[in-house]
Amino acid sequence: MGALELKGITKAFGTTEVIKGVDLTVNDGEFCVFVGPSGCGKSTLLRIIAGLEDASGGDILLDGKRVNDVAPAKRELAMVFQSYALYPHLTVRDNMGLALKQAGKSRAEIAAATDKAAAMLALGPLMDRRPAELSGGQRQRVAIGRAIVRTPKLFLFDEPLSNLDAALRVATRIEIARLHRDLKATMIYVTHDQVEAMTLADRIVVLRAGKVEQVGTPMELYNNPANTFVAGFIGSPQMNFLDAAALGFPPGQAGIRPEHVAISREGGALAGEVSHVEKLGGETLVYVRNDLHGLMTVRLFGEHDFAVDETVHLTPDQDRMFYFDTDGHRRA
C-alpha cells in the first residue's frame, strides 16, 4: 500500500510562504506528477513528503498514518534525485544493495533483490562496474535500481531526467513508465517539463506560487483547463491567447491551440505576417504576427512552405475555442 494524503500543507522560510495550503490525495498505485514553473514549490513539496523538510502546518498521511514526526528513513519511501548520488568507490551491485546491507539483510536477500532490479533495468552486464565507468543514463538507472530494492511504499522522483540528453530522456522516460506498470507502485514525480508530465502521469498536479491550480488526468487538463495559467502551461506549442472582446465576446481572453488554427494565403478571419517557420519534418510550426492579437502559432502536420514576411490568413476553429474572464478563470 502507498496511498498518500496531504491536508493543508504549508511551508514558510522566515516570512516567505512557499507552500500555501496544499490538499491532495494520491491513490495507491497511482503515478502522480507535480508540474509547474521554477519556484512554484513542487520540489519543496516533495521534500516535505520525504521528510527532508518540515511542514510549517498541515498533516502528511501515508496509508492513513500521520508521518509528520517520522524520520525520513522510517517513512518507507525511496527518492531518486536529479543528481545520481552514487558512491564512486562502490560497484553498481554494492550501490544498489547498500541500503539493504545497512538494514542488516542477508547476502542472499541482497543478491536476490539487486538481481531482480538489475533485470528490470537491463543492468545485468554492468553490475561489477563503478559509476565512473557508466554513462549518465546508466547511472540514473542504477539510482532507480537502488530505490527499487528497498520495496518502498512510495517512490519519489525529483527531476530525474534533467541531466540527460534529449535521446536519453525519452528512453529513460519510457523505462520509468514501464517500471510503474511492472511494479504497480505509487510514484510521485516532479518536473518542470510538461511533456514529461503528459506522457507519464495518471494525474497531473499543476502548481503555481505554492498553490495547486488544477489536478486531473493529462487529457482533462489539456481539454478542460480551469484557467489561463493551466491552459498556457499544458500543451506544446503553447496555446494562443486572443482578445475575446475583439472577437465579439465578453471581455477577457479567448484561447485556441495551435493545431486548431487553419492557415491560408487567400483569406481568413485574421490577417498577419509570418515571423518565423520551424520545419520539424513530421510537423511545421508557423509563427504569425497579427496586429490585434500579437504573435500566434499554427501547428501543421507534415511539411509546408511559408516564407518569412509572407502575408497569410488565420481561421481559428470556433468549436475548439476556450473563453476566460478578465481574472483568467474559464467561462462555462
C-alpha beads as a LAMMPS data file, in Angstrom:
LAMMPS data file: protein, C-alpha beads

332 atoms
331 bonds

1 atom types
1 bond types

-500.0 500.0 xlo xhi
-500.0 500.0 ylo yhi
-500.0 500.0 zlo zhi

Masses

1 110.0

Atoms # bond

1 1 1 0.000 0.000 0.000
2 1 1 1.197 3.525 -0.732
3 1 1 -1.721 5.943 -0.523
4 1 1 -0.717 9.496 0.377
5 1 1 -2.858 12.324 1.700
6 1 1 -1.789 15.923 2.249
7 1 1 -4.033 18.077 4.420
8 1 1 -3.485 21.829 4.487
9 1 1 0.283 21.637 3.986
10 1 1 2.096 24.950 4.383
11 1 1 5.782 25.819 4.395
12 1 1 7.456 29.110 5.202
13 1 1 11.100 30.092 5.174
14 1 1 11.161 33.005 7.565
15 1 1 8.425 35.377 6.431
16 1 1 8.290 33.875 2.933
17 1 1 5.493 31.356 2.471
18 1 1 6.380 28.951 -0.349
19 1 1 3.653 26.301 0.126
20 1 1 0.233 27.802 0.754
21 1 1 -2.246 25.234 1.985
22 1 1 -1.972 22.187 -0.289
23 1 1 -4.661 19.492 -0.070
24 1 1 -4.058 16.400 -2.193
25 1 1 -4.767 12.676 -2.289
26 1 1 -2.515 10.296 -4.243
27 1 1 -4.104 6.884 -4.612
28 1 1 -2.323 3.590 -4.084
29 1 1 -0.530 2.568 -7.288
30 1 1 -1.001 5.957 -8.967
31 1 1 1.636 7.805 -10.982
32 1 1 1.215 11.441 -9.930
33 1 1 3.290 14.231 -11.466
34 1 1 3.896 17.622 -9.869
35 1 1 4.491 20.182 -12.613
36 1 1 4.949 23.923 -12.713
37 1 1 7.490 26.652 -13.438
38 1 1 10.683 27.139 -11.434
39 1 1 9.941 28.431 -7.960
40 1 1 6.374 27.100 -7.798
41 1 1 7.142 24.874 -4.777
42 1 1 6.988 21.431 -6.383
43 1 1 10.398 20.228 -5.157
44 1 1 9.798 21.708 -1.706
45 1 1 6.503 19.829 -1.502
46 1 1 8.271 16.593 -2.499
47 1 1 10.919 17.143 0.173
48 1 1 8.193 17.682 2.768
49 1 1 6.623 14.346 1.785
50 1 1 10.054 12.700 2.058
51 1 1 10.716 14.274 5.467
52 1 1 13.729 16.231 4.244
53 1 1 11.858 19.455 5.058
54 1 1 9.428 20.007 7.918
55 1 1 5.978 21.304 7.077
56 1 1 5.101 24.560 8.800
57 1 1 1.495 23.395 9.056
58 1 1 -0.838 20.603 7.992
59 1 1 -0.664 16.815 8.038
60 1 1 1.046 14.167 5.889
61 1 1 -0.661 10.780 5.953
62 1 1 0.784 7.615 4.444
63 1 1 -1.758 4.793 4.331
64 1 1 -3.823 6.767 6.836
65 1 1 -0.981 7.176 9.343
66 1 1 0.315 10.654 10.177
67 1 1 4.054 10.737 9.425
68 1 1 4.952 14.393 10.083
69 1 1 7.166 13.400 13.012
70 1 1 8.512 10.182 11.468
71 1 1 12.151 10.294 10.373
72 1 1 12.750 10.079 6.595
73 1 1 14.383 6.648 6.891
74 1 1 11.310 5.291 8.691
75 1 1 8.695 6.534 6.199
76 1 1 9.176 3.593 3.801
77 1 1 9.902 5.937 0.907
78 1 1 12.598 5.889 -1.757
79 1 1 13.781 9.013 -3.530
80 1 1 15.551 9.422 -6.876
81 1 1 17.262 12.784 -7.286
82 1 1 18.335 14.878 -10.257
83 1 1 21.937 14.073 -9.280
84 1 1 22.659 10.361 -9.208
85 1 1 24.246 10.444 -5.707
86 1 1 26.153 7.180 -6.225
87 1 1 29.182 6.186 -4.158
88 1 1 32.119 6.343 -6.602
89 1 1 34.160 3.614 -4.855
90 1 1 31.333 1.056 -4.886
91 1 1 30.275 -1.159 -7.766
92 1 1 26.797 -0.955 -9.259
93 1 1 25.823 -4.051 -7.260
94 1 1 27.081 -2.565 -3.997
95 1 1 25.492 0.844 -4.662
96 1 1 22.132 -0.805 -5.259
97 1 1 22.356 -3.090 -2.240
98 1 1 23.835 -0.651 0.285
99 1 1 20.542 0.274 1.964
100 1 1 19.689 -3.410 2.428
101 1 1 23.139 -4.109 3.858
102 1 1 22.720 -1.239 6.311
103 1 1 19.329 -2.687 7.266
104 1 1 21.013 -5.959 8.205
105 1 1 19.671 -8.088 5.367
106 1 1 21.475 -11.325 4.492
107 1 1 23.766 -11.645 1.481
108 1 1 21.249 -13.937 -0.182
109 1 1 18.417 -11.417 0.308
110 1 1 20.556 -8.584 -1.025
111 1 1 21.674 -10.596 -4.044
112 1 1 18.093 -11.611 -4.877
113 1 1 16.802 -8.034 -4.616
114 1 1 19.620 -6.471 -6.628
115 1 1 19.472 -9.147 -9.337
116 1 1 15.712 -8.639 -9.707
117 1 1 16.097 -4.864 -10.013
118 1 1 19.005 -5.264 -12.429
119 1 1 16.872 -7.473 -14.670
120 1 1 14.108 -4.859 -14.711
121 1 1 16.542 -2.107 -15.712
122 1 1 18.847 -4.109 -18.035
123 1 1 21.798 -3.529 -15.693
124 1 1 22.999 -7.151 -15.553
125 1 1 26.224 -6.664 -17.590
126 1 1 27.113 -3.539 -15.569
127 1 1 26.853 -4.883 -12.032
128 1 1 30.619 -5.040 -11.388
129 1 1 31.392 -1.603 -12.829
130 1 1 31.856 1.584 -10.839
131 1 1 29.935 4.823 -11.549
132 1 1 32.852 6.417 -13.419
133 1 1 32.598 3.619 -15.998
134 1 1 28.909 4.332 -16.723
135 1 1 27.060 6.789 -18.945
136 1 1 24.646 9.327 -17.460
137 1 1 21.646 7.222 -18.414
138 1 1 23.190 4.111 -16.861
139 1 1 23.939 5.971 -13.634
140 1 1 20.358 7.152 -13.418
141 1 1 19.133 3.575 -13.901
142 1 1 21.387 2.496 -11.037
143 1 1 19.877 5.224 -8.856
144 1 1 16.404 3.964 -9.769
145 1 1 17.500 0.380 -9.050
146 1 1 18.764 1.433 -5.637
147 1 1 15.252 2.722 -4.914
148 1 1 13.555 -0.440 -6.235
149 1 1 15.455 -2.864 -3.977
150 1 1 14.047 -1.142 -0.912
151 1 1 10.462 -2.066 -1.974
152 1 1 9.132 1.254 -0.647
153 1 1 5.501 2.234 -0.234
154 1 1 6.125 5.351 -2.275
155 1 1 8.679 6.324 -4.935
156 1 1 9.633 9.998 -5.137
157 1 1 11.379 11.329 -8.269
158 1 1 12.853 14.846 -8.246
159 1 1 13.514 15.876 -11.879
160 1 1 15.470 12.651 -12.531
161 1 1 15.943 13.254 -16.270
162 1 1 17.209 16.835 -16.197
163 1 1 20.878 15.889 -16.592
164 1 1 20.315 13.591 -19.581
165 1 1 20.454 14.496 -23.261
166 1 1 17.263 14.503 -25.335
167 1 1 17.504 10.925 -26.624
168 1 1 18.305 9.521 -23.175
169 1 1 15.458 11.482 -21.613
170 1 1 12.988 9.807 -23.954
171 1 1 14.488 6.335 -23.416
172 1 1 14.606 6.685 -19.631
173 1 1 11.086 8.123 -19.562
174 1 1 9.832 5.001 -21.322
175 1 1 11.719 2.831 -18.806
176 1 1 10.145 4.658 -15.860
177 1 1 6.662 4.242 -17.363
178 1 1 7.275 0.516 -17.893
179 1 1 8.666 0.218 -14.383
180 1 1 5.494 1.741 -12.960
181 1 1 3.365 -0.767 -14.857
182 1 1 5.537 -3.682 -13.674
183 1 1 5.798 -2.657 -10.020
184 1 1 2.266 -1.230 -9.705
185 1 1 3.803 1.107 -7.142
186 1 1 2.771 4.590 -6.086
187 1 1 5.037 7.190 -7.675
188 1 1 5.267 10.966 -7.324
189 1 1 7.378 12.651 -9.964
190 1 1 8.477 16.302 -10.046
191 1 1 9.293 18.027 -13.318
192 1 1 9.113 21.431 -14.984
193 1 1 8.740 19.682 -18.346
194 1 1 5.060 19.433 -19.252
195 1 1 5.828 16.858 -21.973
196 1 1 7.203 14.514 -19.293
197 1 1 4.114 15.193 -17.220
198 1 1 1.724 14.489 -20.092
199 1 1 3.432 11.248 -21.126
200 1 1 3.983 9.712 -17.687
201 1 1 1.165 10.768 -15.391
202 1 1 -2.063 9.103 -14.379
203 1 1 -2.840 12.503 -12.836
204 1 1 -1.026 15.827 -13.002
205 1 1 -0.894 18.404 -10.196
206 1 1 -0.256 21.868 -11.669
207 1 1 1.388 24.180 -9.138
208 1 1 1.938 27.924 -9.203
209 1 1 3.408 30.061 -6.425
210 1 1 2.871 27.369 -3.794
211 1 1 -0.766 26.663 -4.666
212 1 1 -2.482 23.896 -6.618
213 1 1 -4.066 25.374 -9.728
214 1 1 -5.681 22.167 -11.027
215 1 1 -5.473 18.388 -10.652
216 1 1 -6.549 15.974 -13.379
217 1 1 -5.545 13.456 -15.996
218 1 1 -3.333 14.782 -18.811
219 1 1 -6.260 14.962 -21.234
220 1 1 -8.559 16.586 -18.658
221 1 1 -6.045 19.385 -18.222
222 1 1 -5.461 19.662 -21.961
223 1 1 -9.128 19.714 -22.935
224 1 1 -10.644 21.408 -19.865
225 1 1 -8.130 23.820 -18.298
226 1 1 -9.510 25.692 -15.300
227 1 1 -7.719 28.958 -16.051
228 1 1 -5.304 30.684 -18.408
229 1 1 -2.271 29.521 -16.420
230 1 1 -3.088 25.831 -16.830
231 1 1 -4.204 26.390 -20.429
232 1 1 -0.911 28.079 -21.268
233 1 1 1.332 25.706 -19.322
234 1 1 -0.104 22.394 -20.532
235 1 1 0.424 21.812 -24.237
236 1 1 3.366 22.305 -26.572
237 1 1 3.436 24.575 -28.508
238 1 1 1.642 26.836 -26.050
239 1 1 -1.998 27.822 -26.518
240 1 1 -2.671 31.063 -28.411
241 1 1 -4.479 33.750 -26.422
242 1 1 -6.585 36.364 -28.221
243 1 1 -8.552 39.415 -27.121
244 1 1 -12.050 37.983 -26.612
245 1 1 -13.791 41.373 -26.839
246 1 1 -12.226 41.992 -30.252
247 1 1 -13.828 38.748 -31.420
248 1 1 -17.252 39.842 -30.238
249 1 1 -17.285 38.057 -26.866
250 1 1 -17.342 39.431 -23.290
251 1 1 -14.061 40.985 -22.105
252 1 1 -11.318 38.510 -21.276
253 1 1 -9.264 36.123 -23.351
254 1 1 -10.060 33.515 -25.960
255 1 1 -7.710 30.554 -26.220
256 1 1 -7.066 28.303 -29.199
257 1 1 -4.467 25.578 -29.526
258 1 1 -2.035 25.846 -32.467
259 1 1 -3.339 22.663 -34.121
260 1 1 -6.838 24.140 -34.231
261 1 1 -5.904 27.184 -36.324
262 1 1 -6.192 26.944 -40.123
263 1 1 -3.810 28.962 -42.294
264 1 1 -4.231 30.048 -45.906
265 1 1 -2.913 32.571 -48.389
266 1 1 -6.289 33.561 -49.797
267 1 1 -8.442 34.795 -46.955
268 1 1 -9.497 34.046 -43.404
269 1 1 -10.618 35.671 -40.184
270 1 1 -7.264 37.120 -39.093
271 1 1 -4.578 38.518 -41.386
272 1 1 -0.923 38.608 -40.388
273 1 1 2.681 38.255 -41.462
274 1 1 4.836 35.167 -40.993
275 1 1 7.534 35.892 -38.413
276 1 1 9.247 32.508 -38.294
277 1 1 8.844 28.951 -39.584
278 1 1 10.083 25.781 -37.850
279 1 1 10.218 22.751 -40.135
280 1 1 10.429 19.668 -37.926
281 1 1 9.762 17.034 -40.559
282 1 1 6.653 15.441 -39.121
283 1 1 5.163 18.841 -38.393
284 1 1 5.622 22.510 -39.269
285 1 1 5.201 25.390 -36.821
286 1 1 4.334 28.750 -38.362
287 1 1 4.558 31.872 -36.182
288 1 1 2.328 34.683 -37.426
289 1 1 2.136 38.226 -36.074
290 1 1 -1.319 39.769 -36.042
291 1 1 -1.667 43.500 -35.298
292 1 1 -4.511 42.948 -32.827
293 1 1 -3.654 39.654 -31.104
294 1 1 0.131 39.589 -31.303
295 1 1 2.191 36.502 -32.149
296 1 1 0.160 33.379 -32.920
297 1 1 1.375 29.829 -33.521
298 1 1 -0.058 27.464 -36.121
299 1 1 0.780 23.767 -35.959
300 1 1 0.572 21.880 -39.246
301 1 1 1.203 18.173 -39.689
302 1 1 3.714 17.305 -42.368
303 1 1 5.930 19.607 -44.432
304 1 1 4.698 23.051 -45.518
305 1 1 6.424 26.001 -47.168
306 1 1 5.787 29.510 -45.848
307 1 1 8.166 32.426 -46.214
308 1 1 9.080 34.939 -43.519
309 1 1 7.195 38.247 -44.049
310 1 1 4.612 36.496 -46.233
311 1 1 1.024 37.670 -45.661
312 1 1 -1.263 34.849 -44.525
313 1 1 -4.758 34.476 -43.067
314 1 1 -5.682 32.518 -39.951
315 1 1 -9.045 30.971 -39.046
316 1 1 -9.422 29.567 -35.504
317 1 1 -11.845 26.650 -35.130
318 1 1 -14.729 28.236 -33.206
319 1 1 -15.759 24.863 -31.751
320 1 1 -12.310 24.464 -30.176
321 1 1 -12.095 27.904 -28.559
322 1 1 -11.716 28.389 -24.805
323 1 1 -13.033 31.544 -23.118
324 1 1 -11.652 33.064 -19.921
325 1 1 -12.881 36.028 -17.891
326 1 1 -10.771 39.062 -17.004
327 1 1 -9.394 37.218 -13.923
328 1 1 -8.231 34.329 -16.088
329 1 1 -10.880 31.827 -14.972
330 1 1 -12.538 29.549 -17.509
331 1 1 -16.034 30.577 -18.557
332 1 1 -18.615 27.803 -18.671

Bonds

1 1 1 2
2 1 2 3
3 1 3 4
4 1 4 5
5 1 5 6
6 1 6 7
7 1 7 8
8 1 8 9
9 1 9 10
10 1 10 11
11 1 11 12
12 1 12 13
13 1 13 14
14 1 14 15
15 1 15 16
16 1 16 17
17 1 17 18
18 1 18 19
19 1 19 20
20 1 20 21
21 1 21 22
22 1 22 23
23 1 23 24
24 1 24 25
25 1 25 26
26 1 26 27
27 1 27 28
28 1 28 29
29 1 29 30
30 1 30 31
31 1 31 32
32 1 32 33
33 1 33 34
34 1 34 35
35 1 35 36
36 1 36 37
37 1 37 38
38 1 38 39
39 1 39 40
40 1 40 41
41 1 41 42
42 1 42 43
43 1 43 44
44 1 44 45
45 1 45 46
46 1 46 47
47 1 47 48
48 1 48 49
49 1 49 50
50 1 50 51
51 1 51 52
52 1 52 53
53 1 53 54
54 1 54 55
55 1 55 56
56 1 56 57
57 1 57 58
58 1 58 59
59 1 59 60
60 1 60 61
61 1 61 62
62 1 62 63
63 1 63 64
64 1 64 65
65 1 65 66
66 1 66 67
67 1 67 68
68 1 68 69
69 1 69 70
70 1 70 71
71 1 71 72
72 1 72 73
73 1 73 74
74 1 74 75
75 1 75 76
76 1 76 77
77 1 77 78
78 1 78 79
79 1 79 80
80 1 80 81
81 1 81 82
82 1 82 83
83 1 83 84
84 1 84 85
85 1 85 86
86 1 86 87
87 1 87 88
88 1 88 89
89 1 89 90
90 1 90 91
91 1 91 92
92 1 92 93
93 1 93 94
94 1 94 95
95 1 95 96
96 1 96 97
97 1 97 98
98 1 98 99
99 1 99 100
100 1 100 101
101 1 101 102
102 1 102 103
103 1 103 104
104 1 104 105
105 1 105 106
106 1 106 107
107 1 107 108
108 1 108 109
109 1 109 110
110 1 110 111
111 1 111 112
112 1 112 113
113 1 113 114
114 1 114 115
115 1 115 116
116 1 116 117
117 1 117 118
118 1 118 119
119 1 119 120
120 1 120 121
121 1 121 122
122 1 122 123
123 1 123 124
124 1 124 125
125 1 125 126
126 1 126 127
127 1 127 128
128 1 128 129
129 1 129 130
130 1 130 131
131 1 131 132
132 1 132 133
133 1 133 134
134 1 134 135
135 1 135 136
136 1 136 137
137 1 137 138
138 1 138 139
139 1 139 140
140 1 140 141
141 1 141 142
142 1 142 143
143 1 143 144
144 1 144 145
145 1 145 146
146 1 146 147
147 1 147 148
148 1 148 149
149 1 149 150
150 1 150 151
151 1 151 152
152 1 152 153
153 1 153 154
154 1 154 155
155 1 155 156
156 1 156 157
157 1 157 158
158 1 158 159
159 1 159 160
160 1 160 161
161 1 161 162
162 1 162 163
163 1 163 164
164 1 164 165
165 1 165 166
166 1 166 167
167 1 167 168
168 1 168 169
169 1 169 170
170 1 170 171
171 1 171 172
172 1 172 173
173 1 173 174
174 1 174 175
175 1 175 176
176 1 176 177
177 1 177 178
178 1 178 179
179 1 179 180
180 1 180 181
181 1 181 182
182 1 182 183
183 1 183 184
184 1 184 185
185 1 185 186
186 1 186 187
187 1 187 188
188 1 188 189
189 1 189 190
190 1 190 191
191 1 191 192
192 1 192 193
193 1 193 194
194 1 194 195
195 1 195 196
196 1 196 197
197 1 197 198
198 1 198 199
199 1 199 200
200 1 200 201
201 1 201 202
202 1 202 203
203 1 203 204
204 1 204 205
205 1 205 206
206 1 206 207
207 1 207 208
208 1 208 209
209 1 209 210
210 1 210 211
211 1 211 212
212 1 212 213
213 1 213 214
214 1 214 215
215 1 215 216
216 1 216 217
217 1 217 218
218 1 218 219
219 1 219 220
220 1 220 221
221 1 221 222
222 1 222 223
223 1 223 224
224 1 224 225
225 1 225 226
226 1 226 227
227 1 227 228
228 1 228 229
229 1 229 230
230 1 230 231
231 1 231 232
232 1 232 233
233 1 233 234
234 1 234 235
235 1 235 236
236 1 236 237
237 1 237 238
238 1 238 239
239 1 239 240
240 1 240 241
241 1 241 242
242 1 242 243
243 1 243 244
244 1 244 245
245 1 245 246
246 1 246 247
247 1 247 248
248 1 248 249
249 1 249 250
250 1 250 251
251 1 251 252
252 1 252 253
253 1 253 254
254 1 254 255
255 1 255 256
256 1 256 257
257 1 257 258
258 1 258 259
259 1 259 260
260 1 260 261
261 1 261 262
262 1 262 263
263 1 263 264
264 1 264 265
265 1 265 266
266 1 266 267
267 1 267 268
268 1 268 269
269 1 269 270
270 1 270 271
271 1 271 272
272 1 272 273
273 1 273 274
274 1 274 275
275 1 275 276
276 1 276 277
277 1 277 278
278 1 278 279
279 1 279 280
280 1 280 281
281 1 281 282
282 1 282 283
283 1 283 284
284 1 284 285
285 1 285 286
286 1 286 287
287 1 287 288
288 1 288 289
289 1 289 290
290 1 290 291
291 1 291 292
292 1 292 293
293 1 293 294
294 1 294 295
295 1 295 296
296 1 296 297
297 1 297 298
298 1 298 299
299 1 299 300
300 1 300 301
301 1 301 302
302 1 302 303
303 1 303 304
304 1 304 305
305 1 305 306
306 1 306 307
307 1 307 308
308 1 308 309
309 1 309 310
310 1 310 311
311 1 311 312
312 1 312 313
313 1 313 314
314 1 314 315
315 1 315 316
316 1 316 317
317 1 317 318
318 1 318 319
319 1 319 320
320 1 320 321
321 1 321 322
322 1 322 323
323 1 323 324
324 1 324 325
325 1 325 326
326 1 326 327
327 1 327 328
328 1 328 329
329 1 329 330
330 1 330 331
331 1 331 332
